[in-house]
Amino acid sequence: MKQHISSCFLLLLTGLLLFSCKSAKLSDAEEKQRIGEYYEAATIYRKVYTKTSAQKRDLRGYIAFRMAECYRLINNTTRATGAYMNALRYNYPDSIVHLRLGQMYQKTGKYGDAIKYYETYLESDPENLLAANGIEGSILAPVWRQNPTRYEVKRMDKFNSRRSEFSPMLYGSDYDQLYFTSSRSKEAETSAITGLNNNDFYLVKKDERGEWQTPVLVEDPVNTEFDEGTPSFSADGNTMYYTYCSQDQEGHCTSEIYISNRSNAAWGAGTRAQIVKDSVTALGHPAVSPDGKYLYFVSDAVGGYGGKDIFRARIIGTGFGPMENLGPEINTPGDEMFPYVRDSVTLYFASNGHPGLGGLDIFKASLDSTRKWQVENMKAPVNSMADDFGITFEGTKEKGFFSSNRNDARGNDHLYSFELPMITVHIEGFVFDADEYPIEDATVRIVGRDGLNEKVIAKKDGSYQVELERDISYVMMASARGYLNQNFELKTEPEEKNETYIVDFYLSPIHQPVVIENIFYDFNQATLRPESKEALDEMIKMLNDNPHATIELGAHTDRKGSEEYNERLAQRRAQSVVDYLITGGISTDRLEAKGYGKSVPKTINKKMEREYDFLEEGDILTEEFILELTPEQQDIADQINRRTEFKVLRTNYNLY
């Protein structure tokens, strides 16, 4: 986060050792640091450090630490780490150097080293929350990186430059415009704070095809020779709140919130928001709530929790109510910055005080039923070991942009897009008849515990498809005129992944017999074999799905043996099926057993014609027909005749 507005109001370290003998150049560095010109201060400190004798250990340690602080504040982590190590080598007397080294190593992903320095610091300050959270973040970070969330993050090279760009903010009812802050302008003044150009607003728009164009400098009066950035817009799009950093003649940097109004398609010159009366309290990073009632912002005001805190103030006409600190669930002894108010109960912000991967991480805060904030790290890949901040969403969609200085050796910030791909859970399949032909215009009804109650009509090919939700129980029913209903229960998985469930329905016709597949008896016996259980349990389910239907269970034998014997055997077999269904809870008066023996040979249907190439639809497997077949074909025909069927007798049982 090398070139963002908050550098104008970073807190300065106090209580440092005083030295009785300081050169003029060292005094220059100290003065530059005092007024916030960290880049120039670090440059002078580096020269002074090089010229200071190694024998002056106390002085070298002092200079190294001050130089390290300046490099840290302009986000030059590599040089900051080296300078802190030199301060440690020369026995700098403040143990805070261990805390800073822990933070620097955490920012570079060296979590083991970070934990070591945090633990050393805790020996002198056991209750320190920053060190404790640093250890927790250093432990969690490798896990988060190995198990990233489903967010997809992409670097927006079309928006980015060799300089720095940060704090994107979507604008317009169609979210087809994006404002952001950048130091890319060649005409801008160089900042003594960072060594980079001052920031201006840039705008990028979508064309008629929905593609983002090249960013352009905002030519309106809102841009000045000084620093502007971190915009936030009112719901009607006519008011912009932003951070403004001016510089007085002595070079002192001041951070304030300004307001610009839009007129004639242009942003007018900004005016100072009268949130505080004094000109000393630093304010920045404004974020207006969608309902326009509150302005959230960042300040180092006295009485906070340390570092920079997030506050809010009620918007009253053109003025503001008193500042209200968001409290310890949000704010820590570290820095909380770049708030983004998504709705009345959801706030996003960046922090280096909560447990994170390193540097600034983006957090989501949600108000619970007790009006307390529940804070959650957005984890990888949205967050990295570098600085990640300044998020904006495309309305209610889980997509938008944020800024990060990841993978930039110079520490410059750049814009990234993020999107959470939609989880699609579908159920689909076909509705067939007993011969496995599609039933056109069949109805599939789905009722879910999530409130879903949908009825879909199967297409001409019998297919249907319905979108579902994760981790929900559903009940389905397929129906069609002239067929019995069929129900199915489904519980979708809770995992966050795309899933398609396949459920095919096979509806039994009301006006013709249906073979019950996989019913087996012992040879020349009526005893049901165990492998028949699954098919019979399906019969019980079908009868429960159709409580007003009564059926006949008909058993058929092959051509062998006498008619009397086959009828008796078939009757006993049909009764065995009826007895099993009764045991399964089906009322006796809904069932009728009928033994046909060999008196009703099977008529071949389309399904059987497809399965057996020597048979045609309409063939009747009489004894005369079978005797014309080969011995192998005769065995198959006899097996087809040995069957158990059901047919519907009534569909108004217990209706009247």
WOZI-V753020 format. One record per run of one state. SS is the DSSP state (A for helix, B for strand, O for the rest). FROM is the first residue (numbers start at 1). TO is the last residue. Records with the same first field share a line. If there is no record, write none. Layout:
SS->FROM-TO  FROM-TO
This chain:
O->1-4  10-23  35-37  52-56  74-76  90-95  108-110  125-128  147-150  156-164  172-176  183-189  191-196  198-199  207-211  213-215  218-226  234-238  248-252  264-265  268-270  273-282  289-293  300-308  317-318  321-323  326-335  344-345  352-360  368-372  378-387  394-398  405-413  421-424  434-437  439-442  449-452  458-462  469-472  480-482  484-485  492-498  503-504  508-508  510-513  516-520  522-527  529-529  546-549  557-562  584-587  598-602  604-605  612-619  621-622  628-630  642-642  651-656
A->5-9  24-34  38-51  57-73  77-89  96-107  111-124  129-146  530-545  563-583  588-590  606-611  623-627  631-641
B->151-155  165-171  177-182  190-190  197-197  200-206  212-212  216-217  227-233  239-247  253-263  266-267  271-272  283-288  294-299  309-316  319-320  324-325  336-343  346-351  361-367  373-377  388-393  399-404  414-420  425-433  438-438  443-448  453-457  463-468  473-479  483-483  486-491  499-502  505-507  509-509  514-515  521-521  528-528  550-556  591-597  603-603  620-620  643-650
